[in-house]
């Protein structure tokens, strides 16, 4: 008598994993958008809770604050770019590799070329 297993087929499992990875990437992008909005809010004249506290501390230099703002904005932009590239390159063949890249959380250190090399993205597959 043949025993059946309850495990799903590899194709269905891979599709499910790809959908979950899309969700993870989208969540990370939404969080980065939130952080960017919070970063820009003081420039737009809106007060955040941190601004109300920092208004009492006038000892910080404006130049230092602007430099920190630009560095934070640059960091968020780099991570968002890599996440968008990952989202674009994601397919069922490289889903588990993309998931491991997301788990390592080393995305800021990867350039577009590094990412393409790791995911084995061919030039013909890339958009013009």
Backbone as CSV, one residue per row, in Angstrom:
resi,resn,N_x,N_y,N_z,CA_x,CA_y,CA_z,C_x,C_y,C_z
1,UNK,0.838,-1.166,0.000,0.000,0.000,0.000,0.890,1.239,0.000
2,UNK,0.527,2.188,-0.831,1.294,3.408,-0.978,0.876,4.430,0.065
3,UNK,1.863,4.988,0.724,1.563,6.022,1.710,1.708,7.390,1.059
4,UNK,0.744,8.242,1.247,0.785,9.604,0.710,1.317,10.565,1.761
5,UNK,1.986,11.564,1.289,2.478,12.578,2.218,1.594,13.816,2.123
6,UNK,1.607,14.595,3.151,0.798,15.805,3.207,1.584,17.040,2.789
7,UNK,2.796,16.856,2.351,3.597,18.020,1.956,3.149,18.520,0.592
8,UNK,3.115,19.839,0.409,2.709,20.367,-0.891,3.776,20.138,-1.944
9,UNK,3.368,20.207,-3.169,4.309,20.060,-4.278,5.308,21.204,-4.250
10,UNK,6.500,20.978,-4.800,7.562,21.984,-4.782,7.142,23.254,-5.504
11,UNK,6.422,23.142,-6.590,5.984,24.308,-7.344,5.059,25.200,-6.525
12,UNK,4.093,24.603,-5.846,3.172,25.366,-5.013,3.886,25.995,-3.830
13,UNK,4.815,25.262,-3.264,5.568,25.784,-2.137,6.411,26.975,-2.560
14,UNK,7.046,26.887,-3.709,7.882,27.976,-4.196,7.054,29.223,-4.474
15,UNK,5.875,29.054,-5.064,4.998,30.190,-5.341,4.586,30.851,-4.031
16,UNK,4.266,30.053,-3.036,3.892,30.585,-1.729,5.058,31.348,-1.101
17,UNK,6.254,30.812,-1.223,7.436,31.472,-0.677,7.675,32.797,-1.395
18,UNK,7.526,32.808,-2.703,7.717,34.040,-3.478,6.714,35.107,-3.024
19,UNK,5.460,34.718,-2.852,4.443,35.671,-2.390,4.789,36.205,-1.006
20,UNK,5.271,35.344,-0.131,5.661,35.791,1.218,6.869,36.716,1.169
21,UNK,7.798,36.450,0.277,8.972,37.315,0.145,8.558,38.678,-0.395
22,UNK,7.627,38.699,-1.350,7.094,39.976,-1.818,6.500,40.767,-0.647
23,UNK,5.776,40.079,0.220,5.176,40.737,1.382,6.239,41.295,2.312
24,UNK,7.298,40.541,2.538,8.390,40.995,3.408,9.049,42.232,2.813
25,UNK,9.340,42.186,1.529,9.992,43.322,0.868,9.084,44.545,0.914
26,UNK,7.795,44.351,0.620,6.861,45.473,0.649,6.754,46.079,2.048
27,UNK,6.759,45.239,3.072,6.712,45.742,4.442,7.952,46.559,4.781
28,UNK,9.099,46.074,4.368,10.338,46.822,4.616,10.330,48.157,3.880
29,UNK,9.818,48.181,2.663,9.734,49.420,1.894,8.766,50.397,2.567
30,UNK,7.625,49.901,3.032,6.675,50.761,3.723,7.284,51.354,4.988
31,UNK,8.052,50.559,5.717,8.692,51.062,6.928,9.738,52.127,6.590
32,UNK,10.505,51.916,5.519,11.478,52.924,5.092,10.774,54.209,4.664
33,UNK,9.637,54.094,3.985,8.865,55.278,3.615,8.406,56.032,4.860
34,UNK,7.958,55.291,5.871,7.552,55.919,7.131,8.732,56.647,7.777
35,UNK,9.895,55.992,7.834,11.072,56.624,8.422,11.467,57.877,7.642
36,UNK,11.370,57.832,6.333,11.705,58.989,5.511,10.732,60.128,5.758
37,UNK,9.441,59.807,5.854,8.452,60.853,6.154,8.721,61.494,7.510
38,UNK,9.072,60.676,8.498,9.387,61.212,9.824,10.640,62.079,9.786
39,UNK,11.552,61.739,8.904,12.783,62.513,8.749,12.500,63.861,8.091
40,UNK,11.560,63.869,7.154,11.252,65.088,6.408,10.247,65.976,7.146
41,UNK,9.493,65.424,8.053,8.449,66.168,8.753,8.942,67.482,9.364
42,UNK,10.073,67.522,10.033,10.526,68.811,10.589,10.828,69.851,9.508
43,UNK,11.267,69.405,8.344,11.553,70.342,7.264,10.269,70.935,6.691
44,UNK,9.187,70.187,6.768,7.906,70.665,6.268,7.187,71.537,7.284
45,UNK,7.766,71.698,8.455,7.167,72.542,9.479,6.260,71.814,10.431
46,UNK,6.151,70.508,10.294,5.332,69.727,11.205,6.177,69.307,12.396
47,UNK,5.574,69.302,13.559,6.296,68.913,14.769,6.049,67.451,15.085
48,UNK,7.119,66.764,15.415,7.006,65.396,15.905,7.276,65.424,17.395
49,UNK,7.093,64.306,18.053,7.368,64.253,19.491,8.832,64.524,19.766
50,UNK,9.695,64.021,18.905,11.131,64.249,19.082,11.466,65.725,18.927
51,UNK,10.772,66.426,18.018,11.027,67.848,17.813,10.640,68.649,19.041
52,UNK,9.544,68.286,19.687,9.122,69.014,20.864,10.153,68.888,21.972
53,UNK,10.763,67.722,22.081,11.810,67.529,23.078,13.073,68.274,22.660
54,UNK,13.418,68.183,21.367,14.656,68.788,20.907,14.572,70.307,20.867
55,UNK,13.363,70.888,20.820,13.243,72.337,20.842,13.743,72.909,22.157
56,UNK,13.676,72.122,23.211,14.176,72.602,24.494,15.697,72.525,24.563
57,UNK,16.284,71.702,23.722,17.743,71.554,23.695,18.285,72.333,22.496
58,UNK,18.611,73.597,22.699,19.083,74.448,21.599,20.587,74.374,21.418
59,UNK,21.268,73.533,22.190,22.725,73.466,22.136,23.293,72.757,20.918
60,UNK,22.474,72.038,20.166,22.990,71.305,19.003,23.253,72.262,17.853
61,UNK,24.298,72.006,17.128,24.640,72.844,15.983,23.771,72.485,14.790
62,UNK,23.373,73.507,14.020,22.534,73.277,12.846,23.257,72.463,11.785
63,UNK,24.547,72.726,11.600,25.303,72.010,10.587,25.377,70.519,10.898
64,UNK,25.575,70.202,12.147,25.647,68.796,12.548,24.303,68.106,12.307
65,UNK,23.207,68.797,12.620,21.878,68.224,12.396,21.621,67.995,10.912
66,UNK,22.014,68.951,10.086,21.815,68.789,8.647,22.638,67.638,8.094
67,UNK,23.854,67.498,8.587,24.699,66.394,8.133,24.095,65.051,8.521
68,UNK,23.613,64.953,9.745,22.981,63.715,10.190,21.717,63.426,9.378
69,UNK,20.965,64.477,9.057,19.766,64.308,8.261,20.104,63.738,6.893
70,UNK,21.111,64.316,6.231,21.505,63.833,4.905,22.035,62.404,4.957
71,UNK,22.794,62.068,5.992,23.307,60.705,6.117,22.175,59.705,6.316
72,UNK,21.203,60.065,7.141,20.065,59.171,7.362,19.244,59.024,6.085
73,UNK,19.011,60.121,5.377,18.248,60.072,4.134,18.970,59.211,3.096
74,UNK,20.296,59.348,3.027,21.085,58.552,2.089,20.997,57.069,2.432
75,UNK,21.077,56.737,3.706,21.000,55.338,4.144,19.642,54.737,3.769
76,UNK,18.560,55.456,4.066,17.221,54.952,3.744,17.059,54.776,2.240
77,UNK,17.597,55.716,1.469,17.475,55.640,0.012,18.230,54.445,-0.556
78,UNK,19.427,54.181,-0.036,20.208,53.031,-0.516,19.499,51.721,-0.222
79,UNK,18.978,51.589,0.985,18.292,50.353,1.359,17.039,50.173,0.504
80,UNK,16.307,51.266,0.286,15.086,51.175,-0.523,15.422,50.780,-1.957
81,UNK,16.513,51.319,-2.500,16.915,50.967,-3.865,17.204,49.470,-3.973
82,UNK,17.942,48.938,-3.009,18.277,47.509,-3.044,17.016,46.660,-2.874
83,UNK,16.105,47.092,-1.995,14.864,46.347,-1.821,14.033,46.346,-3.107
84,UNK,13.980,47.473,-3.782,13.242,47.526,-5.044,13.896,46.650,-6.110
85,UNK,15.227,46.626,-6.122,15.926,45.733,-7.057,15.631,44.275,-6.724
86,UNK,15.680,43.936,-5.438,15.365,42.562,-5.033,13.951,42.185,-5.463
87,UNK,13.034,43.100,-5.269,11.648,42.846,-5.637,11.526,42.622,-7.144
88,UNK,12.283,43.397,-7.893,12.255,43.289,-9.348,12.888,41.975,-9.827
89,UNK,13.955,41.548,-9.188,14.686,40.353,-9.621,14.107,39.056,-9.063
90,UNK,13.202,39.147,-8.105,12.672,37.954,-7.441,11.891,37.076,-8.413
91,UNK,12.226,35.795,-8.400,11.461,34.800,-9.149,11.537,33.488,-8.370
92,UNK,10.864,32.460,-8.883,10.802,31.213,-8.116,12.149,30.488,-8.069
93,UNK,13.044,30.770,-9.006,14.354,30.118,-8.986,15.286,30.689,-7.907
94,UNK,15.168,31.983,-7.631,16.089,32.589,-6.668,15.400,33.012,-5.370
95,UNK,14.201,32.522,-5.139,13.413,32.957,-3.985,14.132,32.704,-2.660
96,UNK,14.712,31.540,-2.502,15.358,31.232,-1.223,16.648,32.028,-1.031
97,UNK,17.331,32.340,-2.121,18.520,33.186,-2.034,18.134,34.614,-1.642
98,UNK,17.059,35.127,-2.213,16.574,36.466,-1.852,16.162,36.479,-0.382
99,UNK,15.500,35.435,0.058,15.100,35.343,1.459,16.315,35.338,2.380
100,UNK,17.365,34.645,1.998,18.573,34.632,2.832,19.247,36.009,2.832
101,UNK,19.202,36.727,1.709,19.745,38.089,1.676,18.946,39.017,2.587
102,UNK,17.651,38.846,2.608,16.819,39.661,3.499,17.077,39.319,4.962
103,UNK,17.320,38.050,5.242,17.566,37.625,6.614,18.912,38.126,7.125
104,UNK,19.918,38.188,6.231,21.237,38.662,6.642,21.225,40.143,6.975
105,UNK,20.321,40.892,6.368,20.175,42.320,6.603,21.461,43.087,6.298
106,UNK,22.178,42.644,5.294,23.408,43.300,4.839,23.177,44.035,3.529
107,UNK,21.962,44.476,3.304,21.595,45.042,2.007,22.305,46.350,1.697
108,UNK,22.675,47.114,2.722,23.322,48.401,2.464,24.721,48.220,1.895
109,UNK,25.301,47.063,2.086,26.664,46.817,1.612,26.708,46.277,0.185
110,UNK,25.542,45.963,-0.374,25.499,45.385,-1.719,25.227,46.463,-2.762
111,UNK,26.008,46.443,-3.813,25.738,47.320,-4.944,24.809,46.579,-5.897
112,UNK,24.352,47.283,-6.919,23.479,46.644,-7.901,24.221,45.530,-8.624
113,UNK,25.482,45.735,-8.940,26.280,44.706,-9.626,26.457,43.478,-8.737
114,UNK,26.732,43.705,-7.436,26.872,42.583,-6.502,25.579,41.771,-6.421
115,UNK,24.492,42.498,-6.348,23.195,41.838,-6.267,22.907,41.023,-7.516
116,UNK,23.189,41.596,-8.682,22.974,40.876,-9.941,23.867,39.644,-10.029
117,UNK,25.093,39.761,-9.534,26.010,38.619,-9.569,25.502,37.505,-8.642
118,UNK,25.115,37.880,-7.421,24.650,36.864,-6.472,23.381,36.173,-6.937
119,UNK,22.506,36.919,-7.586,21.245,36.344,-8.040,21.334,35.776,-9.448
120,UNK,22.513,35.877,-10.047,22.767,35.356,-11.391,21.770,35.934,-12.401
121,UNK,21.669,37.269,-12.380,20.787,37.977,-13.294,21.556,38.241,-14.576
122,UNK,21.021,37.783,-15.667,21.660,37.964,-16.963,21.288,39.332,-17.527
123,UNK,22.144,39.871,-18.366,21.900,41.171,-18.979,20.603,41.166,-19.792
124,UNK,20.293,40.063,-20.447,19.099,40.020,-21.294,17.818,40.064,-20.460
125,UNK,17.899,39.690,-19.182,16.719,39.701,-18.317,16.447,41.070,-17.729
126,UNK,17.421,41.964,-17.813,17.268,43.272,-17.202,16.491,44.204,-18.109
127,UNK,15.776,45.109,-17.494,15.042,46.124,-18.264,16.010,47.158,-18.799
128,UNK,15.664,47.759,-19.908,16.536,48.755,-20.543,16.542,50.039,-19.751
